[in-house]
Amino acid sequence: MKKQFLFVCLAIAGTLTCGGCTDFLTSDNPSAITDQYYNTLDGQQRLLTDIYSKYRTVYGTGQLQYYGTDMYMAVTESPDEKMFGGYDKSFNSTAGVVGPYWSTLYKIVQEGNTLLNRCTPEVAGDQYASITAQGRFLRALAYYYLVETFGPVPLLTEENTGVIEHAERTSEKDVYAFMVSELGDIVDVLPARPAESGRLCNAAVLQLQGKVLLTRAYKEFAEPGDFEAAAKCFDRIIDDPEQNFHLLESYADVFAEENQGNAEVIWAIQYGTDKNYLGSGNPQHLLFGFNIVALRPDLFDKVQKDYSAMQRGYWIIPQVHEWFTDPVLDARYDATFKREFYVNNAASEHYGELGLYFPRWNDVSGDDKGALECYPYKDGDTYNWYPNSTALTILQSGSDFMPIVQKFKESNIDWGGAGTREDIVMRVGDTYLLSAEAWLGAGDATKALLRINDLRMRAASDASRREEMKLDAVDLDVILDERGRELLGEHDRWFDLKRTGKLIERAYRYNPFVSYYDNLNENHLVRPIPQDERNKVDGLTQNEGY
């Protein structure tokens, strides 16, 4: 007997996961929920909250965002790291990551379908337009990640309350047509700026609409004018003051802990400090560091708020530092990386002294800070900012130390604790880069360069030096390098490379695991359909190569 597929039980009282930063994410879960509850306004609001919360899982699936790209690499040869970080020949449809990712996205789709089926003007009153627009956005976003991850996928748009035994994959062309239509319908429905942090607004709709059009513009089924239409979506956010978002004067201020929900943040996933709703928390502060306590317990201990990010999820590929061609002029470098670490082990005779120091990557002066240890960038032609590992020759001389990413610093939590700050998904800095890419695709390199340079001037370490930050020319590699500098650690690098057709080229160029396994090919531009889903449902064909 076939098991159910993609079906989300409406009795989800035990699975509602609410966040804690805002009122709309801290509602108490009801002790019992019946199907009829979702015919009420309260039930529909709670269902919408649950859909929002599931995006915590979507954006927390780092293996599908970071691994196997030109910026991030694995540090071991565990099965998932070999598959997603290196594209070795073990890559298959039973991979532990793809199943939950597929499942989460389809839960969003099905809960969205339920919401949109049950929500009527009679029930929702003056909230009808807002609730349905949010539901359609969140469902369209789920389909964006589904179709870009897996290629053709079942396009389900109606509420399902039974068991699905047969499902066929819908063409990418039709899925894209659906997303474009859905997002076009809800432009200018949501407010310019939401009343609560974490809620969607009109700029978020424009951003996603533009990204969908931009992505389609590269595909064989692109429609004439997709690039320009995408550019106009992004430009509305940038140029229309009624959209209420703009670049901050300082890049570092975008990520300041005390400045969350600022005027550059279009949409962010919310968490908060209430452990009843926090779940596993925002993991960003844990992804790009090193375990400083394990490596030097004589100098550092766990009683440390300023080192709360000292874990390891992924390594920044050392060559990425070189993309900051002038790390003194480009303030994003020091805003992104923490390079100084002071001894905090009270038992050490060096307590309070500078323990570890990392010069900027192009600083050949060595340890001019008087640190106990200094880790230069290179020793001749050898990169030392690789993890020390026996997996690859290039890693065997690594230091196992490198500057950590401090953009996502959490000073209010304990060592290794669940992150509580918002997870920025959309912001205006990205909007400028997407606009540049869209105008370049539309054949207007002048406008593309203008957007890039506007963003780069914001990054100047001194206002008097902004002109020095300007570039003279732009192409796709320039844009991708700039995306790396501006958006380091902020999700979706794999999707950026796939969209632009640069994944294979740049992963081979920069990622040592990809070169080592030498197996990355066109088949890997989509991930495998989870075998467990194919076992449950007839009609789900597998992607080639898996």
C-alpha angles and dihedrals in degrees: 000000000000117000121227118273128205092348116141114203111231092220092081100144091123094048103046106118114195127188128226112223099083139029095251091058098046102061114136114253114245116246092232132017127191130190091258091059089075089061088069129079091240091052092049092049090052091048090052089051090053091052090053091049093053089066087071086071093043094055093038092062093095097169089072094046105039112019120091096020136114094261110040134046141182122248101209138038098243113148096260092044092051091048100043101023099044108014091230120174093267089074104123147149095269093065110140095231104054097056097060091040092054091044095050093049093049091048086057090049094049095044087048090052090050092048094049092046095049100038111090134163089250092057102034100035113184090358094062098094093047097046095047093045091053091047093050092048094050092047092048091049090052090053091049091059093041096052095042092047101041107016115224110023135173109280105217116180103157130076112263122204100169142052119297110214098167130037131163128204117254118221118261088240092060094044089053092048088053094050093047091050094046095049093044089056094055101044109124093012099101122062123270089243123014122236092230130047111253096029119120122253137188094270089059089054091050091047094052093041089053093047093051091049091045092051092048090050090070095050129091090246093053116142122229111270097021093128094050093043089053092049091053091054091054093042091056088061092047101040105029109082090199089071087070099216131109144155115281117235092241125047091208091055090063089069102033110132092227092049103061118147091029127164093272095056111091097175133357133176110244129226119156134182102279104111090204089069104021097086111180089338133218107321099195095104089057100051109075110034141080132245097259094176094055092048098044111015089158090067106027136039137183096258091093133116096180092057098047091124095062100121131097129239101143138358122237105233104247095231088064088074088062090061085075090074093184107024092179094055094038105069091194090078097064091036090055102041131051108216105170127064123183123209110258101171102111091204092062121097086222095058110152094014126119102270106176127022131184116192116214108277095259096041106112094177092094124209103356092154098070093241121168088238131018125193112199120202099242141015101207105304094342119102110224094186093084124100116265104251140143092220095092133018091235090058099048094084095044123127097221086228128097137150110283126228106256099179090098097043117159112199097170099063136071126256110299092357127151112280117246105185124097120275108228111223101165129024139159095253087065090045091061091051093047090049090052091050092048094049090047089053090048090056098254104119091166093064090042092054091047091057093046093049094046088057095043093052088059087057096057113121089224128029090227090062100051094110089059089062094061120110124218099214141017137208135154094278091051089052093048091049089050091048087053093053097042101038104032108159095004101119136257102060090138091053092048091054093046093048093053095043091243103110099101096040098048097038089056091046097053113013113082094197092055091051092045096054093036093198105112111124143148091286089068093062084090128038123234121274103248108263092218090062091048090052090055100044133045119226101037105125120198126245116255115272097027 
